[in-house]
Each structure stands twice: as structure tokens, then as C-alpha cells.
Amino acid sequence: MTESATLGVAVIGTGKMGADHVRRIQEVTSGARVTAVVDVDAERAKAVAARVDGCTAYTDPAAAMAAADVDAVLIASPGPAHEATLLTAFEHDLPVLCEKPLTPDAASALRVLQAEQRLGHRRVQVGFMRRYDPEYTKLKALLATGQLGRPLMLHNRHRNVASPPFFTSEMLISDSVAHETDVTRWLLGQEITAVTVLRPTPSANAPDGMTDPQFVVFETDGGAISDVEIFVNCGFGYQVQAEVVCERGTARIGDGHALVTNMAGRWGGTIAQDFTERFEAAYDREIQAWVDATRRGGVTGPSTWDGYAAAAVCEAGVRALEEGGRVEVHLVERPSLYG
């Protein structure tokens, strides 16, 4: 397709995230439209498609990707289904934005990595949307100037009001801390080499049997330490915060103090209740960047290598949670395609 053409996108998975992306592409993003939606729940797919002119509902991702009006694919289905969908997209040489995780484990992520290498060019952008959040991008730019000196430590906090009913102790790492895994690698420009998970007494608000909160410690190949407080049943709001401690100063984001009110003898603000609210601007910018790059014939943003590295780190983190102690992370040599 030419850069001036409108990108026809198939959105695979029409749950909360997928439906929000359909809305975003139709109402916010320029240069693209949703031409197909896919879901194993045929009625849900039809209901979403009915809200978009010229959109066809499918239950089979392969059928959607074979359609003449599909130029690109956005994967928002559950993680275990990603590998098969990605490999099918490669067969059609279609550009893909794949919501994290790339795949649920390092072995399957490596298979996707190797399949993309056989294509000889990048086709995948992984949906680590924090790289597009205005606060995170400012922090990244500040670190790049060197004004603060070498980063020594990164402190992360990640809190949710309540966990979904299907959430497990392991998913605190594989589904939630996966974001801090990428943030640590991206902000510091270093690979994570080992993971330790500490388990305080579970909160009374946590479902029976869930280890919540958890305290995760990453070691990097650059000698930095990054820690993550993950607390998915905090009860009061959705918070994501980060503070980098460097040789000559510190920088912190995520305090959420854009609006502070003073009234009735009190001062304060509001706390976001949901990730789609907190990172709305990041998702908007992420999808627009993907569409723009795709229409130019390129791929930018988090790569399949980033998705593979995150999967390997999270896998080590789950082992550290289950077995205790420090677990090393082992990555294959980084291919030149992702240099």
C-alpha cells in the first residue's frame, strides 16, 4: 500500500482492550480504519463490527488476515493465542501490533523471534505502551542527556484497585510486572540478568491463596538495581509511579498531581481507577505511531526482541516466586535484525 492509502486493520480479540482499540482507531487515529474484527465469541464480534461501517466479523484470525481489505493486524486476544496468530500474520507478511505479552513464555517467544528473522525484516511492534506515555518519554529523554549521571536504582510502584477474578499470584508477574520489565530495560538501556521476588504477608483484600502484594528486584548487566512493588488489590485506585536514582540527582513520575483542589477544609486530587484511564494518551500515541510507521512501510517501537526478553524475565520471576531465592535470566544472543 502507499503512504497516502488508509490502512485497513483487523483487530483480533474484542474484549475490553480490543474493543477500546476499535474505538480508538475509528475515532482518534488518523490514516486507518477497522475493516475486520475477530473473536471466538461470534456474537461479540458481530456486535463490535456492527458499530463500524464496512467492518466484517470473523471467528477465525486466518480468514480475516486473508481478506483483501486487511493491510495490518492488531492482536488483543489472550496471550496463549498470540503465537499462532503471529505466525499466520508472517505467512501473509502483514505488519502487526501485538499487545503484551508477545507470548506467555520464553520458548514460544523465541519461536516467534526466529520466524520473524526468517522473513528478513521486522513486522511486529509489541504493545508496551508506557514507552509512549508523556511522563515516561520525558523521563527517558532526561536520562539520555546525562545531566543526572549514571542510573543506579529504579523504584517502581504498580497498584490496581482489584484484580480480575481469574488472576493468580503468577500473573502479578507475567501480566503486570511485565510492564516494569520493559520499562526497566528501556529506561536504563540495560538487560535484566536476575530476578528475586519477596513475599510480604498477603493483604486481607487479596483473594484466598493469592500472594499480593509482591516485591520484585531486578539486577541488570549495567550494575543497576530496579525494584517493583506490585499490589493488585490495593482498593483505592490505579497508580503507576517510577523514580530513577542517579549519581547526580533523581527524577520521579506518576504522582498524578495534574489537578489539586482546595475546598471544604481539605486539599487533594483524584486517583485513576483503571489502566485505560491512566494511559489513554499513551495508547493513542502508540497506535498512531504504529499506523504512521506501517503506512511508510516500516516498523518502530518495542520489537519482538523486547517481547522475548520480557517473556524470559517474567518466566524467571515466576520461578523466583515459586521457588524462592534469586533466579538468573538467560537470553539468546541478540540478532542483528534487532540491533
SULURUR-V296497 format. One record per run of one state. SS is the DSSP state (alpha for helix, beta for strand, coil for the rest). FROM is the first residue (numbers start at 0). TO is the last residue. If there is no record, write none. Layout:
ss: (SS:SS)
from: (FROM:FROM)
to: (TO:TO)
This chain:
ss: (coil:beta:coil:alpha:coil:beta:coil:alpha:coil:beta:coil:alpha:coil:beta:coil:alpha:coil:beta:coil:alpha:coil:beta:coil:alpha:coil:alpha:coil:beta:coil:alpha:coil:beta:coil:beta:coil:beta:coil:beta:coil:beta:coil:beta:coil:beta:coil:alpha:coil:alpha:coil:alpha:coil:beta:coil:alpha:coil)
from: (0:6:12:15:27:31:38:41:49:55:58:60:65:71:75:78:91:94:99:105:119:123:127:128:132:133:145:150:159:170:188:191:198:213:220:224:231:238:246:248:253:260:263:265:268:274:278:279:295:303:323:325:328:335:338)
to: (5:11:14:26:30:37:40:48:54:57:59:64:70:74:77:90:93:98:104:118:122:126:127:131:132:144:149:158:169:187:190:197:212:219:223:230:237:245:247:252:259:262:264:267:273:277:278:294:302:322:324:327:334:337:338)
